[in-house]
Amino acid sequence: MSDLHHLSIAQLIDGLEGQQFSSVELTDHFLKRINSLDKDINSFITLDEDGARQAAQQADDKRRSGDDLSNTPLLGVPMAHKDLFCTKGVLTTSGSKMLHNFVSPYDATIVSNIRDAGAVSLGKLNMDEFAMGSDNESSFYGAVHNPWDTKRVPGGSSGGSAAAVAAGFVPFATGSDTGGSIRQPASFCGLTGMKPTYGRVSRFGMIAYASSFDQAGTFGRSAQDCAYLLQPMAGYDPRDATSIDREVPNYVADLQTAAEKADADKPFAGLRIGVAKEYFGSGLDSEVESTVRAALKQYEDLGATIVEVNITDPEITLATYYMLAPAEASSNLSRFDGVRFGYRCEEPEDLADLYTRSRSEGFGTEVQRRILMGTYALSAGYFDAYYTKAQKVRRVILEDFKKAFESCDVIASPTAPTAAYELNTALDPVTMYLGDVYTIGVNLAGLPAISMPAGFNQAGLPVGLQLIGNHWDDSKLLTTAHLFQQHTDYHTKLSPVAQTTV
């Protein structure tokens, strides 16, 4: 059973149901890989071995009991959470020194939902500090390394989640996406990453970066893997004021139905894919562009129609995001003051010294930078000139997307302008911010989007294709990716670390 980590979620579920292996055996397999190989990847912050084995044993006992398992579709399947989702009794750090000792007294809604579906959590995954970054180098717990090339970044901020799945440490994982933090690392690590419609998944218990942007989502090797994990995550939560009370489709069943109904040769007949010239401008790596265009040609060959659409210039979108998101961050992170919980400086002279040194010592450079940017934008002399104007532009961005969807079903673009770059090379913050240029518009508009493997560059590094859907078209996006993956094998390729047997 040395290759259990090569199996899809559907295959793992079938194997557990058919008693080919137990949840304890499956959990031990992944824990062994993590303990043997993660020292070179650094994807985990907290590995909960005792809790995982206990949950796996309970899953095996429940399966043997003969109880109704219809409400526990993921019974016994291992996974892990990005370390900004609160987990009761387990360290939750958000990748920051500020929360180095914070053990949550409650679970985030998605954590309890996934556990109730039967999944076994192996622990908490590394991330850029407070989800601020695009390379997973800002974590207080050290940089995460890309399993395709350990000298390169995995992307961020959900880099630990992406690296863990790509390395074969977990079959799927949760992430969060504020401006591309699921899709960009999915692209860099050769995975499928899904960012749902804003309001589709509860944000309760998720440590906030920018509340009107943040959305929990999934990493898997395929769209089907993502659908299995998204299913228990999605749904209304009265504890989250941004959660929308709307019926949740059966994502997994929708994929199966679409595959059964699709024409064998032209599964995308009738599908209109919008392509905007704005997504193929300066700054896009030539190999990434050629790979994405080749994938779009495959869609055409399989029956899809490519139509030209126009969206807001991504540079305007980028500027809008980096005005609004830091403003929200400066407000959200004000609660970390050294008084109630988290890091506190030693021997403060007075209250002002307590605040100043606790925040200066507890927050990293990138977090401090964004807090200052946001505070500046919200200050009395600049609020109207910057923050208010950016909110008006945000509305224009949404309207441009709505107009584009009048002539297409989904919009396609590169996920990121480059493939994974080497560690310690994005020293200029602006260069790092530009890595989100194709993903940020989705969060400003609250749209769903998915990134999936579309091929590889000459260095053998994965390249991602992004598909953007209209509001609540999450199932359509998963189906559009799934059918493509039924006719291609990019998503089946394994990183060198995932090919390693322990």
Salt bridges, closest charged atoms under 4 A:
ASP28 OD1 - ARG53 NE 2.72
GLU49 OE1 - ARG53 NH1 3.27
ASP61 OD1 - ARG64 NH2 2.70
ASP83 OD1 - LYS124 NZ 2.94
ASP107 OD2 - ARG115 NH1 2.63
ASP149 OD2 - ARG152 NE 3.02
ASP177 OD1 - ARG183 NH2 2.87
ASP237 OD1 - ARG239 NE 3.48
ASP240 OD1 - ARG203 NH1 3.78
GLU278 OE2 - LYS277 NZ 3.88
GLU289 OE2 - ARG293 NE 3.02
ASP301 OD1 - LYS297 NZ 2.72
ASP337 OD2 - ARG340 NH2 2.84
ASP353 OD2 - ARG357 NE 3.17
GLU361 OE2 - ARG357 NH1 3.35
GLU366 OE1 - ARG369 NH1 2.31
GLU366 OE2 - ARG370 NE 2.67
GLU399 OE2 - ARG395 NH2 2.93
GLU399 OE2 - LYS402 NZ 3.97
ASP409 OD1 - ARG272 NH2 3.36
ASP473 OD2 - LYS476 NZ 3.75
ASP489 OD2 - LYS493 NZ 3.46
